[in-house]
Amino acid sequence: MSEVKIEALLADSADAPAAVVLREYLSPVEGKDGVFFPPTFAAAENSKEFAGGYNINEFGNGENVCLVDSVGSQANRIEPMFGEGEYAGLVPQLIIEAGSKKISILEAGHRAGDAIVRCTELKDALQKAFDALKKGNAVPLAKLAPTSLVFGVWDSRDTQAKAPRLLAATIRAFNVAKLTRSAQYNPATEYVEEGLLDATEDKDALKAYSERGFRHVPAAATHGGVIAKGDIRREVTLQVAALRLLRGENPEETKKLRAYLLGLALVAFTKPAVGFLRQGCNLVLDSDKQPESKVVFPDGRREASGLTHQAALTFAKQAAAAFGVGDNKTVKFDTKLAKDETSGEGKKKKAKVK
């Protein structure tokens, strides 16, 4: 896709593109029939609704869909790219010193709404930015934490301001066969028989022996991964229609804001995904099926996007220069602010102000 076509995504008209979508076909590194491990999830409060384990939706007739990587997980994998190399100049680098650690806002799960950021000297600036967002001006937040607008944010613990994700990605596997596995842990020696530990019938003591590796411990029929009989697909959506909901204080500011956020989203959209998701789940592109990227229009038309990462990066750099990237900052985590929040003092102060 040329830069002219990228500019066309910014058109504000009834027939302007609604979204850009990407479908990538994946395969385990072991081969198409290889076993891979989806994430496991805790049981629902009502275990009859979901007993925990792999998230597999059954449709009958042997058809199902297995979640391999969620929207939130994919966002958390992609976002840190903006702290590296030539991408780092596209966004302000906000670093929080918390004890002996230095944590980037790009690594914070709730982004600009995360406690690690909220409990710093940035608290007031972020609060004002979220208040401005609620009133229709996204520029202050874009100057502080633009990836919060790209990957979505909810200031759930303060202003309640929300910004929908412009970019969302998921990985799903279709028609999977679920496997189980069993294991047996054998201690290095027989601790009780050798007189190294006391013999006991006490359940708590026996449990402690097992937990610390002093007893034989069988593990039967635990999660053993899955084999996909159908496709494994990574699907990415860039919501251009949602981008048109974001505004500045005037038309010129709005134009620069949207171009800046579109540039960031396109860079993330076109960058190859990380294949190693977790132990036992290393996925690569399926060499037999080419990725498909389409521009989707309101009337349902789909046209090949022709997007390349280099074109997206070039556009993003130009848009960032025109918008004006916010300042880099290193701030300290404020334990007093954290204590105020957890003790309720923060809430009391807000109530007095109101």
Wavefront OBJ file of the C-alpha trace (Angstrom):
o trace
v 0.000 0.000 0.000
v 1.418 3.410 -0.943
v 1.435 6.420 1.379
v -1.392 7.958 -0.673
v -3.593 4.963 0.106
v -2.661 5.143 3.763
v -3.794 8.765 3.740
v -7.092 7.546 2.247
v -7.765 5.654 5.481
v -8.085 9.027 7.185
v -10.999 10.140 4.989
v -13.988 11.278 7.049
v -16.882 10.338 4.786
v -19.733 7.850 4.677
v -17.900 5.548 2.264
v -14.492 5.743 4.014
v -12.943 2.392 5.062
v -14.429 0.819 8.165
v -11.433 -1.360 9.031
v -8.280 -3.046 7.859
v -8.077 -6.752 8.661
v -5.317 -9.330 8.566
v -5.575 -13.111 8.694
v -2.410 -15.136 9.212
v -2.334 -18.928 9.121
v -0.043 -20.496 11.698
v 1.499 -23.868 12.387
v 3.373 -25.406 15.350
v 7.131 -25.572 14.809
v 6.825 -29.342 15.156
v 4.580 -29.478 12.063
v 0.894 -29.106 11.225
v -0.024 -32.160 13.288
v 2.193 -31.061 16.174
v 0.946 -30.791 19.740
v 0.838 -27.279 21.182
v -0.350 -25.855 24.477
v -3.082 -23.208 24.709
v -3.316 -21.129 27.899
v -5.193 -22.514 30.894
v -7.764 -20.427 32.757
v -9.178 -20.571 36.267
v -12.643 -21.999 36.787
v -15.658 -19.693 36.714
v -17.384 -18.885 39.997
v -19.994 -21.369 38.865
v -17.768 -24.288 37.841
v -20.648 -25.778 35.838
v -20.332 -22.857 33.413
v -16.561 -23.312 33.066
v -14.583 -25.857 35.042
v -11.231 -24.288 34.218
v -8.484 -25.366 31.839
v -8.355 -24.709 28.103
v -10.955 -22.326 26.669
v -12.610 -24.548 24.043
v -16.075 -23.797 22.697
v -17.861 -26.905 21.455
v -20.386 -26.647 18.606
v -21.265 -30.320 18.184
v -20.419 -32.686 15.325
v -16.791 -32.563 16.434
v -16.462 -28.859 15.669
v -14.914 -26.504 18.196
v -12.782 -23.382 18.576
v -9.882 -23.137 21.017
v -8.514 -19.823 22.249
v -4.723 -19.827 21.815
v -3.997 -16.186 22.669
v -6.527 -13.600 23.810
v -6.992 -9.986 22.714
v -5.444 -8.720 25.944
v -2.523 -11.111 25.747
v -1.782 -10.182 22.133
v -1.877 -6.470 23.009
v 0.556 -7.023 25.870
v 2.918 -8.858 23.504
v 2.778 -6.182 20.801
v 2.838 -2.924 22.767
v 6.404 -3.178 24.193
v 7.760 -2.896 20.621
v 7.350 0.873 20.996
v 10.135 0.901 23.558
v 12.707 -0.582 21.179
v 14.958 0.661 18.390
v 13.510 3.031 15.814
v 9.986 2.510 17.193
v 10.920 4.181 20.498
v 10.980 7.612 18.905
v 7.338 7.307 17.911
v 5.964 7.534 21.463
v 6.949 9.190 24.758
v 8.962 6.826 26.944
v 7.461 6.909 30.432
v 9.558 4.957 32.940
v 8.510 4.339 36.532
v 11.150 3.600 39.147
v 9.529 1.225 41.628
v 11.986 -0.009 44.224
v 14.910 -1.584 42.398
v 12.924 -1.970 39.159
v 12.370 0.350 36.214
v 9.045 -0.323 34.530
v 7.856 1.160 31.243
v 4.245 2.205 30.851
v 4.351 0.002 27.734
v 4.620 -3.002 30.075
v 1.822 -1.953 32.424
v -1.252 -4.146 31.964
v -3.777 -1.292 32.298
v -1.596 1.237 30.475
v -2.363 4.839 31.474
v -4.953 3.543 33.956
v -2.525 1.227 35.751
v -1.719 1.657 39.451
v 2.026 1.745 38.706
v 1.488 4.958 36.699
v -1.327 6.417 38.750
v 0.804 6.408 41.911
v 3.427 8.804 40.538
v 3.751 12.525 39.920
v 1.929 11.856 36.621
v -1.322 11.260 38.526
v -2.754 14.752 38.041
v -1.707 15.005 34.383
v -3.254 11.623 33.623
v -6.444 12.551 35.453
v -6.747 15.727 33.400
v -6.046 13.777 30.207
v -8.774 11.257 31.018
v -11.202 14.054 31.899
v -10.427 15.683 28.550
v -11.019 12.346 26.810
v -14.466 12.115 28.394
v -15.202 15.579 27.013
v -14.108 14.557 23.525
v -10.472 15.675 23.379
v -7.997 12.786 23.028
v -4.896 14.931 22.426
v -3.712 15.243 26.076
v -3.737 11.461 26.474
v -2.019 11.019 23.097
v 0.769 13.332 24.304
v 1.239 11.254 27.469
v 0.392 7.672 26.545
v -0.647 7.272 22.892
v -0.523 3.463 22.935
v -3.347 3.572 25.481
v -5.505 4.887 22.645
v -4.178 2.318 20.167
v -4.614 -0.747 22.386
v -7.480 0.526 24.518
v -7.699 1.834 28.068
v -10.231 2.142 30.885
v -9.510 4.385 33.858
v -11.677 2.105 35.989
v -10.320 3.260 39.355
v -10.706 6.979 38.873
v -12.430 8.954 36.089
v -14.089 5.924 34.411
v -12.953 7.285 31.026
v -12.724 4.639 28.279
v -11.104 4.420 24.874
v -11.874 1.379 22.687
v -9.061 -0.604 21.089
v -8.103 0.601 17.651
v -6.065 -2.577 17.192
v -7.179 -6.022 18.331
v -5.603 -9.412 17.633
v -6.450 -12.971 18.649
v -5.150 -16.443 17.874
v -7.625 -19.317 17.655
v -7.343 -22.957 16.633
v -10.239 -24.756 14.956
v -11.427 -28.296 15.567
v -8.832 -29.302 18.124
v -8.374 -32.684 19.758
v -7.552 -32.302 23.428
v -4.825 -34.479 24.926
v -3.890 -35.393 28.490
v -0.568 -36.324 30.009
v 0.589 -38.006 33.205
v 3.816 -37.699 35.138
v 5.499 -39.182 38.189
v 7.908 -37.342 40.459
v 10.409 -39.583 42.258
v 12.518 -38.068 45.058
v 16.296 -38.434 44.978
v 16.149 -40.867 47.913
v 13.639 -42.454 50.291
v 13.819 -39.790 52.993
v 11.640 -41.534 55.571
v 13.059 -45.062 55.022
v 16.599 -43.694 55.302
v 15.742 -41.984 58.586
v 16.275 -38.526 57.136
v 12.709 -37.448 57.900
v 10.274 -38.627 60.559
v 7.572 -41.096 59.587
v 4.160 -39.539 60.042
v 0.483 -40.012 59.268
v -0.292 -36.336 59.744
v -1.939 -35.080 56.530
v -0.495 -31.588 56.796
v 3.014 -32.960 57.309
v 2.642 -35.382 54.395
v 1.368 -32.549 52.218
v 4.398 -30.454 53.181
v 6.707 -33.387 52.347
v 5.116 -33.639 48.902
v 5.222 -29.920 48.224
v 8.911 -29.735 49.142
v 9.899 -32.721 46.996
v 10.460 -35.364 49.695
v 7.781 -37.860 48.550
v 6.712 -39.641 45.379
v 4.056 -37.505 43.666
v 1.957 -38.790 40.741
v 0.228 -36.369 38.378
v -2.417 -38.130 36.312
v -4.409 -36.918 33.302
v -3.300 -33.279 33.426
v -3.437 -30.911 30.441
v -1.495 -32.426 27.567
v -1.968 -29.828 24.844
v -4.055 -30.031 21.674
v -3.715 -31.015 18.033
v -5.479 -28.730 15.520
v -7.396 -30.620 12.848
v -8.375 -27.312 11.244
v -6.609 -23.971 10.863
v -4.705 -22.031 13.481
v -5.457 -18.394 12.686
v -4.166 -15.091 13.938
v -6.685 -12.390 13.105
v -5.925 -8.691 13.492
v -8.407 -5.834 13.097
v -7.574 -2.140 12.846
v -10.826 -0.296 13.537
v -10.611 2.756 11.271
v -14.210 3.659 12.137
v -13.237 3.873 15.821
v -10.293 6.128 14.941
v -12.744 8.640 13.448
v -14.391 8.988 16.870
v -11.234 10.549 18.328
v -10.861 14.306 18.145
v -8.741 17.276 19.166
v -9.858 20.804 19.974
v -10.068 21.870 16.327
v -10.114 20.267 12.845
v -6.361 20.708 12.272
v -5.504 19.123 15.625
v -7.952 16.309 14.938
v -6.317 15.589 11.589
v -2.836 15.385 13.112
v -4.067 13.263 16.043
v -5.768 10.688 13.815
v -2.783 10.459 11.463
v -0.459 9.923 14.439
v -2.577 7.171 15.989
v -3.159 5.548 12.592
v 0.605 5.468 12.047
v 1.195 3.756 15.389
v -1.602 1.263 14.751
v -0.340 0.442 11.250
v 3.201 -0.147 12.517
v 1.849 -2.592 15.099
v -0.546 -4.118 12.550
v 2.199 -4.905 10.040
v 4.990 -6.035 12.364
v 5.416 -9.839 12.374
v 3.913 -11.393 15.488
v 5.961 -13.068 18.210
v 5.687 -16.812 17.621
v 6.759 -18.131 21.034
v 3.692 -17.697 23.200
v 4.496 -20.008 26.110
v 6.232 -23.287 26.918
v 5.019 -25.818 24.365
v 3.443 -23.195 22.092
v 5.801 -21.880 19.434
v 3.840 -20.973 16.293
v 5.156 -19.882 12.891
v 3.528 -18.878 9.626
v 2.037 -21.734 7.624
v 4.129 -21.870 4.441
v 1.206 -23.357 2.492
v -1.208 -20.470 3.160
v -0.342 -16.845 2.539
v -1.502 -14.082 4.927
v -4.512 -12.084 3.746
v -4.822 -8.358 4.437
v -7.950 -6.505 3.316
v -9.422 -3.027 3.557
v -13.100 -3.381 4.483
v -15.660 -0.758 3.421
v -19.082 0.048 4.923
v -20.876 -1.545 1.957
v -19.044 -4.833 2.542
v -16.448 -4.451 -0.205
v -13.050 -5.954 0.548
v -9.945 -4.870 -1.278
v -6.383 -6.121 -0.877
v -4.553 -3.657 1.377
v -1.051 -4.076 0.016
v 0.254 -2.875 3.378
v 3.964 -3.203 4.067
v 5.726 -2.603 7.353
v 8.205 -0.174 5.806
v 5.445 1.984 4.297
v 3.630 1.997 7.650
v 6.797 2.981 9.509
v 7.572 5.799 7.072
v 4.038 7.165 7.433
v 4.183 6.817 11.248
v 7.427 8.802 11.491
v 6.022 11.633 9.380
v 2.750 11.701 11.343
v 4.619 11.667 14.668
v 6.766 14.615 13.595
v 3.676 16.576 12.552
v 1.764 15.779 15.755
v 4.674 16.300 18.129
v 5.587 13.318 20.292
v 5.246 13.933 24.024
v 8.280 14.235 26.309
v 10.122 11.242 27.746
v 9.897 11.095 31.542
v 11.288 9.006 34.364
v 9.264 9.226 37.570
v 9.278 7.480 40.922
v 6.513 5.322 42.334
v 4.993 7.235 45.241
v 4.291 4.899 48.162
v 2.285 7.634 49.916
v -0.138 7.849 46.988
v -0.438 4.053 47.017
v -1.140 4.028 50.748
v -3.715 6.795 50.338
v -5.535 4.737 47.708
v -5.475 1.500 49.672
v -6.437 3.144 52.978
v -9.321 5.070 51.458
v -7.752 8.474 52.093
v -7.764 9.210 48.398
v -11.480 8.595 48.196
v -12.103 10.784 51.231
v -10.149 13.662 49.685
v -12.085 13.352 46.438
v -15.361 13.402 48.347
v -14.328 16.627 50.136
v -13.428 18.259 46.830
v -16.814 17.355 45.399
l 1 2 3 4 5 6 7 8 9 10 11 12 13 14 15 16 17 18 19 20 21 22 23 24 25 26 27 28 29 30 31 32 33 34 35 36 37 38 39 40 41 42 43 44 45 46 47 48 49 50 51 52 53 54 55 56 57 58 59 60 61 62 63 64 65 66 67 68 69 70 71 72 73 74 75 76 77 78 79 80 81 82 83 84 85 86 87 88 89 90 91 92 93 94 95 96 97 98 99 100 101 102 103 104 105 106 107 108 109 110 111 112 113 114 115 116 117 118 119 120 121 122 123 124 125 126 127 128 129 130 131 132 133 134 135 136 137 138 139 140 141 142 143 144 145 146 147 148 149 150 151 152 153 154 155 156 157 158 159 160 161 162 163 164 165 166 167 168 169 170 171 172 173 174 175 176 177 178 179 180 181 182 183 184 185 186 187 188 189 190 191 192 193 194 195 196 197 198 199 200 201 202 203 204 205 206 207 208 209 210 211 212 213 214 215 216 217 218 219 220 221 222 223 224 225 226 227 228 229 230 231 232 233 234 235 236 237 238 239 240 241 242 243 244 245 246 247 248 249 250 251 252 253 254 255 256 257 258 259 260 261 262 263 264 265 266 267 268 269 270 271 272 273 274 275 276 277 278 279 280 281 282 283 284 285 286 287 288 289 290 291 292 293 294 295 296 297 298 299 300 301 302 303 304 305 306 307 308 309 310 311 312 313 314 315 316 317 318 319 320 321 322 323 324 325 326 327 328 329 330 331 332 333 334 335 336 337 338 339 340 341 342 343 344 345 346 347 348 349 350 351 352 353 354
